[in-house]
Structure formats: C-alpha cells, structure tokens
C-alpha cells in the first residue's frame, strides 16, 4: 500500500472520530498517515498515532506557528521519507494550511470540504488565512471533494472550478438489522450544541407540543457551548433530557428507542451551515425516520421518502411535523423502511470509502 498523508490541524476532536475514520475504512491501496499540529486529549479513542509537525521540544510551538502562518514547513526530511503518493487535507482551512507542505514535497493535494468550511463567510474575508491562500489553493489542488451536493453548489457560487469538484458523501457501516419501530418512544436529536444545529428551534417546537397536551419525551444528545443555556430552557418545558456527549454504543441505544431523529438545522451567523450530518445517515441505517429542516443538507435523502422536511427556523412547522410523526405509526413504518433502504443503497461506508480512494489515486497519477 502506498502511503497517504492525511492533514488535519487538530487530530482529532472526539466528535470527528467516527466520520474521519469512515473515509478510509475501505482503503486497500493507500495507507493513511495522519499529520497535523495538535494531538487531541481524546485521540486514543480514534486508534490513530499521528505525526505532529515541529516536534515536542521548546521550539515546537514556534515551528508550528511559522508553518501555519508563513508556510515554513518543518520536518521536511521526515515527511519526504514517508514516500507519500499525495496529501489529503481535511476541511478547506486545512487545505490552505497544507498547501505549502504539498508544494514543498512536490505532491498532489486533494481537499475535502465538510460544511462550515464552504459556508462560513469569515473564512473568505480578505485577511483570513484561508482567503489569502485561496488563489494558490484553487490553482494547485487537484480535486475538491464535497460531502454533499449542497457544499458543491456553495463552492461553485464562491468561484471554485466545476471541473475540480467531486461529490462523495461519507458513508456509515450498515447496522446488522433495522430496529423495530417503537409503538411509543422518544424524539431524538444528536449533534453539537452550536447555533447551526437549530436546537433552540427544536425546544420551541417541543414547547408547542407540550402546550397542545403532547408529553412525548425527547432526548437531545451532544455537547457544546450552548449546552448550559439549552438545559435551562429545557427545564422550563419538561420531558426533555440532555445527557451530553455519548459514545457510539450509547447512541445506538438511544436510536433504537427513537420514534424519529430530528435534524432542525439552520444557517448560522456568518453563513455557517451543515454539510451532511453523518448522524442522520447512521439513524437511517437503523431504520429511524427523519424530520429535517431544508438547511440540513439532506434534501436528496428526504426526497426519497425517509421522513418529512420542514422550513428551517420555523418552530410551528417543526411542531406540526413532530405531531404527525408521533400520531401516525404506519407513516413512521414506511419512512423507516425507506430510510434503511436509502442508507444501504447510497451511504455504505466501504463503497463510499473506495470511491474516495479511487479519486485520490486518480489525482496521484
């Protein structure tokens, strides 16, 4: 197998472990070697032993700062000795940071965009590092991988060349069997507690359900800066649990008892928006239907009958969709079957990973 340098500045936040690993799950010809500037405290759970640029000595932070801000690449001899076929950078900003590294090594560069890196206006402001290096990145990179059509459309609007854009959604490992749709259960949200996830809209919708006499419990899984305020708001509504971050095994348990997964995403300040929420695809493999906003990056799946799509930022519309989900078991069962079928057909992790490997090898030729 030929070595592949995978660049991610921070290796890796625990929220990234699953979807980062899945991108390479089916590789048989390229061997990923992770390279970055920071080793995360939660890294042991990812099964990755990265190469941290600049070394661990007292000059390490200065070397990393010079690399990120001025493109002075440390450890060139060590990186060159890897014999890598190319560099695959994660996120748009990661591509901009890795650009000098790929150039100095004389290697092709492929960059994967995941969502906010395409949508956030702050990345594209004149003085931002990404914006400063963007002209060089557009010229040098061989391919820009987009995890959804929505990201591709946004990059096209920002002037990225269509010929270099390739849509490859990240897959998930199929569950052995779908869960049996529960006769009674809970509503489920899973995600970071940040603005673009739209959790305040979901809480407003749940408050409307409570006012109408519906006491269906809800579980909102995830961690993030908004969690304390959201817990305080949920306490005034009732019947809502916010257990914080959960392991993959715990998530499967929550999904097994869910009437549906709620994806109430919105476009945040500065244009921040979803790419393709991997948790939605995970739920689909288990036969869990979706209630998703039209800002969730799931339009393609929703059009295939996996649930119901609502207008982003509209708690009344979301409450109506939740009430319909709760009240109509036959519809839930039909959506669940469609969700499982679409996930198996379009989001198998091994197949999607091999599509990525093919794309990387084509860029390396």
C-alpha positions, 0 to 999 in steps of 0.5 A, a space after each residue: 500500500 502506498 502511503 497517504 498523508 492525511 492533514 488535519 490541524 487538530 487530530 482529532 476532536 472526539 466528535 470527528 472520530 467516527 466520520 474521519 475514520 469512515 473515509 478510509 475504512 475501505 482503503 486497500 491501496 493507500 495507507 493513511 498517515 495522519 499529520 497535523 499540529 495538535 494531538 487531541 486529549 481524546 485521540 486514543 479513542 480514534 486508534 490513530 498515532 499521528 505525526 505532529 509537525 515541529 516536534 515536542 521540544 521548546 521550539 515546537 510551538 514556534 515551528 508550528 506557528 511559522 508553518 501555519 502562518 508563513 508556510 515554513 514547513 518543518 520536518 521536511 526530511 521526515 515527511 519526504 521519507 514517508 514516500 507519500 503518493 499525495 496529501 489529503 487535507 481535511 476541511 478547506 482551512 486545512 487545505 490552505 494550511 497544507 498547501 505549502 507542505 504539498 508544494 514543498 514535497 512536490 505532491 498532489 493535494 486533494 481537499 475535502 470540504 465538510 460544511 462550515 468550511 464552504 459556508 462560513 463567510 469569515 473564512 473568505 474575508 480578505 485577511 483570513 488565512 484561508 482567503 489569502 491562500 485561496 488563489 494558490 489553493 484553487 490553482 494547485 489542488 487537484 480535486 475538491 471533494 464535497 460531502 454533499 451536493 449542497 457544499 458543491 453548489 456553495 463552492 461553485 457560487 464562491 468561484 471554485 472550478 466545476 471541473 475540480 469538484 467531486 461529490 462523495 458523501 461519507 458513508 456509515 457501516 450498515 447496522 446488522 438489522 433495522 430496529 423495530 419501530 417503537 409503538 411509543 418512544 422518544 424524539 431524538 436529536 444528536 449533534 453539537 450544541 452550536 447555533 447551526 444545529 437549530 436546537 433552540 428551534 427544536 425546544 420551541 417546537 417541543 414547547 408547542 407540543 407540550 402546550 397542545 397536551 403532547 408529553 412525548 419525551 425527547 432526548 437531545 444528545 451532544 455537547 457544546 457551548 450552548 449546552 448550559 443555556 439549552 438545559 435551562 430552557 429545557 427545564 422550563 418545558 419538561 420531558 426533555 433530557 440532555 445527557 451530553 456527549 455519548 459514545 457510539 454504543 450509547 447512541 445506538 441505544 438511544 436510536 433504537 428507542 427513537 420514534 424519529 431523529 430530528 435534524 432542525 438545522 439552520 444557517 448560522 451567523 456568518 453563513 455557517 451551515 451543515 454539510 451532511 450530518 453523518 448522524 442522520 445517515 447512521 439513524 437511517 441505517 437503523 431504520 429511524 425516520 427523519 424530520 429535517 429542516 431544508 438547511 440540513 443538507 439532506 434534501 436528496 435523502 428526504 426526497 426519497 421518502 425517509 421522513 418529512 422536511 420542514 422550513 428551517 427556523 420555523 418552530 410551528 412547522 417543526 411542531 406540526 411535523 413532530 405531531 404527525 410523526 408521533 400520531 401516525 405509526 404506519 407513516 413512521 413504518 414506511 419512512 423507516 423502511 425507506 430510510 434503511 433502504 436509502 442508507 444501504 443503497 447510497 451511504 455504505 461506508 466501504 463503497 463510499 470509502 473506495 470511491 474516495 480512494 479511487 479519486 485520490 489515486 486518480 489525482 496521484 497519477 
